[in-house]
């Protein structure tokens, strides 16, 4: 039986090619954490935790501390296959979702290597590749059109999640109209306000975009404005997607039962594989659609995302958000994930196929 | 990559030691089907499908036909790891739950053997053993007390699901009182009316048993009497468990949202491992308790049940119904499952640990 001997957390920083802006913040550097599970049989599992203070209250420092102070002691000595047991141990600490998720995913990487199977097969093995959605950061209409055109021409991507949520919302409406006009009708566009709009802005913006073929709207406004949120969901002709407002299975259930969203964004960087699979079960049982979201993942986390997305039928019904890493100037892998004709394939190597470039880790780590 | 080359369905009949009676029927013979998945690498996976016509409309004949006519062609050539893909193919045929479940479980048996791991580890690896509940068939109070005492003395079992649902319900009340009196307060008792009671019988029976320490009541009466069911759930002081009235994830969701049950019975012989895991996710997300139920499983199906039960935290929170096979006079295994001190451990061999005794298959099969 393989046993975990230690979990390491290596903070690193890689700049973005240019700032990525959205309604609740802007990132200029990927100040993420590489989580590494070591075992007594020499198998090493990896995952990446992206801190999102404005979403979960975690920082690079808190993630490193959570791994060393809580999660490494809790998991050391454990059989990595005992995921349900390990999840129960991690769950004793409240919050810290991306730290927990990275531990879970790195353990899955160990499991896959231990049995010689790619993890997408172990999780369900649904698809050989998945369509990719690119997230477009906030900018002027022409900047956003230029970026979308470049991404389409470079990667063949034809699905875009457009960041909105600005005040006045007319700025967003103008940008979305410009995108539809420039990209044509065959491109899929959906919106993410990152809780930025207020009051009826979301409904008014959607009305102004009624002929723009918007597929979905994520996090229209403040989730704590409960009645506004319900009214938006009730009246919107496009499905409202819950993301930051439902970060755990129980929150997903509450939000859905409250009629405060129509669909759910599943992010492996937030709920790992073990809990994400349960959320798939929850949503499938309730007949609720899901979208594989992106926590502005680096390349390592992207390999986890595509693994999970390809494994399940539910996560392949819509394009998956897997391309955020292309906005980051570099990565820790020997080979970055590839996007060809707008699609990404899950790694076929045992585990998650995460081949770390040690020189790059040495170069980008910030703890030495 | 392992590929499925054929699926076989072998009908067999093994008599019960004595008839097992419950409100919706009586079984005197285990007329089940052994499902066998063959692969190009020589790995063979097994599972057992128990037809329950009064619950699902399946027969031994229909299961054999479903496997040969639909499911073997649909799965032959497939990679057994592609469970989500295979599930989607099987789902194109409506109904036939135990036939589908057996195919899914036999594929998991292949997967476990292919990677050299017990399936309980692959599914979640929560517990080393689980507490066992025995189901007590209908009988006179003294017959039921004798049987419970014998099971307790033989296997150390201290949790019993007592079949009720007779008219007048006073017969059941008398039997349950006799059991509590004979077995003492430390034994867990819960009830299963198998949809047998009518109107307010369930509430009246529970009132009459208010001091008998009943843990749960399963399927109190006709599930299609929607308002009666809701009223029973609303007023009952013990949780009402949904079983035959919610045989798929979507039905579980509907019944729970309708407030027509408080807990869910998960049966691997009904929803396999793949869908049962999703139902675990659904129930965990909704904060709903589960019990690992028993489709009057033979020994082969019992190995599947204990594998799933031990894998998940949710299914170990209550004793699992795993001992029905002891009422059947023989089995198809080289060694039957063991119950020691009221507990059963999942097989530790790769796959499901199903070592078939070919002589017994030859002896009990009814298709030659």
HADDOCK unambig.tbl for C-alpha pairs under 7 A between the chains (distance, minus, plus):
assign (segid A and resid 81 and name CA) (segid B and resid 121 and name CA) 5.39 0.50 0.50
assign (segid A and resid 81 and name CA) (segid B and resid 122 and name CA) 6.42 0.50 0.50
assign (segid A and resid 81 and name CA) (segid B and resid 124 and name CA) 6.48 0.50 0.50
assign (segid A and resid 81 and name CA) (segid B and resid 125 and name CA) 5.98 0.50 0.50
assign (segid A and resid 82 and name CA) (segid B and resid 121 and name CA) 6.31 0.50 0.50
assign (segid A and resid 82 and name CA) (segid B and resid 124 and name CA) 5.49 0.50 0.50
assign (segid A and resid 82 and name CA) (segid B and resid 125 and name CA) 4.13 0.50 0.50
assign (segid A and resid 82 and name CA) (segid B and resid 126 and name CA) 5.63 0.50 0.50
assign (segid A and resid 83 and name CA) (segid B and resid 124 and name CA) 5.02 0.50 0.50
assign (segid A and resid 83 and name CA) (segid B and resid 125 and name CA) 6.26 0.50 0.50
assign (segid A and resid 84 and name CA) (segid B and resid 124 and name CA) 4.98 0.50 0.50
assign (segid A and resid 84 and name CA) (segid B and resid 125 and name CA) 6.24 0.50 0.50
assign (segid A and resid 84 and name CA) (segid B and resid 126 and name CA) 5.12 0.50 0.50
assign (segid A and resid 84 and name CA) (segid B and resid 312 and name CA) 5.96 0.50 0.50
assign (segid A and resid 84 and name CA) (segid B and resid 313 and name CA) 6.14 0.50 0.50
assign (segid A and resid 85 and name CA) (segid B and resid 125 and name CA) 6.96 0.50 0.50
assign (segid A and resid 85 and name CA) (segid B and resid 126 and name CA) 4.86 0.50 0.50
assign (segid A and resid 115 and name CA) (segid B and resid 115 and name CA) 5.08 0.50 0.50
assign (segid A and resid 121 and name CA) (segid B and resid 81 and name CA) 5.38 0.50 0.50
assign (segid A and resid 121 and name CA) (segid B and resid 82 and name CA) 6.29 0.50 0.50
assign (segid A and resid 122 and name CA) (segid B and resid 81 and name CA) 6.43 0.50 0.50
assign (segid A and resid 124 and name CA) (segid B and resid 81 and name CA) 6.49 0.50 0.50
assign (segid A and resid 124 and name CA) (segid B and resid 82 and name CA) 5.50 0.50 0.50
assign (segid A and resid 124 and name CA) (segid B and resid 83 and name CA) 5.01 0.50 0.50
assign (segid A and resid 124 and name CA) (segid B and resid 84 and name CA) 4.97 0.50 0.50
assign (segid A and resid 125 and name CA) (segid B and resid 81 and name CA) 6.00 0.50 0.50
assign (segid A and resid 125 and name CA) (segid B and resid 82 and name CA) 4.15 0.50 0.50
assign (segid A and resid 125 and name CA) (segid B and resid 83 and name CA) 6.26 0.50 0.50
assign (segid A and resid 125 and name CA) (segid B and resid 84 and name CA) 6.23 0.50 0.50
assign (segid A and resid 125 and name CA) (segid B and resid 85 and name CA) 6.96 0.50 0.50
assign (segid A and resid 126 and name CA) (segid B and resid 82 and name CA) 5.62 0.50 0.50
assign (segid A and resid 126 and name CA) (segid B and resid 84 and name CA) 5.09 0.50 0.50
assign (segid A and resid 126 and name CA) (segid B and resid 85 and name CA) 4.84 0.50 0.50
assign (segid A and resid 249 and name CA) (segid B and resid 285 and name CA) 4.77 0.50 0.50
assign (segid A and resid 250 and name CA) (segid B and resid 285 and name CA) 4.75 0.50 0.50
assign (segid A and resid 250 and name CA) (segid B and resid 286 and name CA) 6.28 0.50 0.50
assign (segid A and resid 253 and name CA) (segid B and resid 285 and name CA) 5.89 0.50 0.50
assign (segid A and resid 253 and name CA) (segid B and resid 286 and name CA) 5.76 0.50 0.50
assign (segid A and resid 278 and name CA) (segid B and resid 278 and name CA) 6.21 0.50 0.50
assign (segid A and resid 278 and name CA) (segid B and resid 281 and name CA) 3.86 0.50 0.50
assign (segid A and resid 278 and name CA) (segid B and resid 282 and name CA) 6.77 0.50 0.50
assign (segid A and resid 279 and name CA) (segid B and resid 281 and name CA) 6.15 0.50 0.50
assign (segid A and resid 281 and name CA) (segid B and resid 278 and name CA) 3.87 0.50 0.50
assign (segid A and resid 281 and name CA) (segid B and resid 279 and name CA) 6.14 0.50 0.50
assign (segid A and resid 281 and name CA) (segid B and resid 281 and name CA) 5.01 0.50 0.50
assign (segid A and resid 281 and name CA) (segid B and resid 282 and name CA) 5.32 0.50 0.50
assign (segid A and resid 282 and name CA) (segid B and resid 278 and name CA) 6.80 0.50 0.50
assign (segid A and resid 282 and name CA) (segid B and resid 281 and name CA) 5.35 0.50 0.50
assign (segid A and resid 282 and name CA) (segid B and resid 282 and name CA) 3.61 0.50 0.50
assign (segid A and resid 282 and name CA) (segid B and resid 285 and name CA) 6.25 0.50 0.50
assign (segid A and resid 285 and name CA) (segid B and resid 249 and name CA) 4.78 0.50 0.50
assign (segid A and resid 285 and name CA) (segid B and resid 250 and name CA) 4.73 0.50 0.50
assign (segid A and resid 285 and name CA) (segid B and resid 253 and name CA) 5.87 0.50 0.50
assign (segid A and resid 285 and name CA) (segid B and resid 282 and name CA) 6.26 0.50 0.50
assign (segid A and resid 286 and name CA) (segid B and resid 250 and name CA) 6.28 0.50 0.50
assign (segid A and resid 286 and name CA) (segid B and resid 253 and name CA) 5.75 0.50 0.50
assign (segid A and resid 312 and name CA) (segid B and resid 84 and name CA) 5.95 0.50 0.50
assign (segid A and resid 313 and name CA) (segid B and resid 84 and name CA) 6.14 0.50 0.50
